Amino acid sequence: MASCPGNRFLVDGFPRNQENVSTWNAMVGKEVEVRCMLFYSCSEEVCIARVLSRGQGRADDTREVILKRIQVYNSSTLPIVEQFRSAGTLRVVESDASVEEVFAATRAILATEM
């Protein structure tokens, strides 16, 4: 990050578990201000339907495998989300909405936070 121009970064899909948080804090925690965490909230059924319809042809895009991924997410990632909520840095985007609505909500949050 030190070699990149500018001083703002969007880190996608991270942290996913407590080990990620601990590593981040050890490596850059004192040097980086985390302004917010964007959390895209989506019902399980919408999530499952979207993955099943994404058309990538992945062999592991089955309802059973997706439900296992959701279980891992609920046990490993949701506690991290709650840490950001408790710290006051969680920003929730309701993503059951259309792509356009989710994009607009994301832009509004980033405009406020940046």
N, C-alpha and C positions, 0 to 999 in steps of 0.2 A: 504494500500500500504506500510505503514511503516514496517509491519511485514513480508513482502515478501522479499526473497533474490533478489539481483540485483537491478538495478535502471532504468530499461527500461520496459515500458508497452505498449501494444497495446490495445486500447480501441475500441471495435467494435460497430458501429451503434450509436455513441454518439459524439457530441450533435445533437439532432434532432430539437431543437427549442430554442428560446431565453431564456426560463425558464431554460433549461438544461445548457446553457452557464452561466447564472447568478449564478446558484447553484454551478457549477464547480468552477467558479471564487471565490465565497465566501468560499468554503470548502478547495480547494487546489491550487487556482490560483497563490498564492505567493510562493508556495513550489515546483511546478512542471513546468518544461520547456516543452512546447508543441513544438516539433521539426517540425512536419508537420501533415497535415490532408491528408489522402489518399482519393481521390474522384474517384469512379468508374463511369465514364460517359458512359451512354448507351441510345440509342434512345428509345423513348416510345414504338415503335412497337416491337423492340427486347425484351424489358423488358416484355411487355405483352405476347409475344409468349413464353418466358421462364417460366413465372409464370404459364401460362395455360398448359404448357407441363411438369411441374415438377412432376406430378403424385402423389402428396400427398393426393389427394382426398378431399381437404378442400372444404367445401360447399361455402366458400366466395371467392374461386378462379374463379370468373366469370369476364368477360371483364368489365362489369359495375362496379363491386366492385373495380377492379384493377384501373380503371380510376379515381374513387373517391380517392383511396390511392395516386395516382399520383398528384391529385389536392392538397391534404393535404401536400404532400411532396413539391410541388412547392411553396406553400404559407408559410410553416413553416420551412422547412429545407434548401431550396436554399438560402434564405437570410443569413443563418449561413455559408454556403459554401462561399458565396461572402465575408463575413467578413474575412475568412481565406485567400481567394485570395488577398484581399486588404492588409492583414498583410504580404503577401509574403510567407505564410506557406502551401499553397494548392499545392498538387501534384496530377495531373490528370492521371488516367489510363483509356485509351480507352477500354472499356469492351465489345464492340460489337464483338471483336475478339474471337478467340478460347480460351478455358480454358488454354491451354499451353501458348499462347501468353500473356494472362492477368497475369498468374502466373509469367512469365519471367519479364514482365514490373514491377510487384509488387516487385519482388526480387531485381531488379536493383535500384528501388527507395529506398527500405529499406537498401540496401548495402551502398548507398550514405548518407543516413540520420543517420544511426546508427554508 
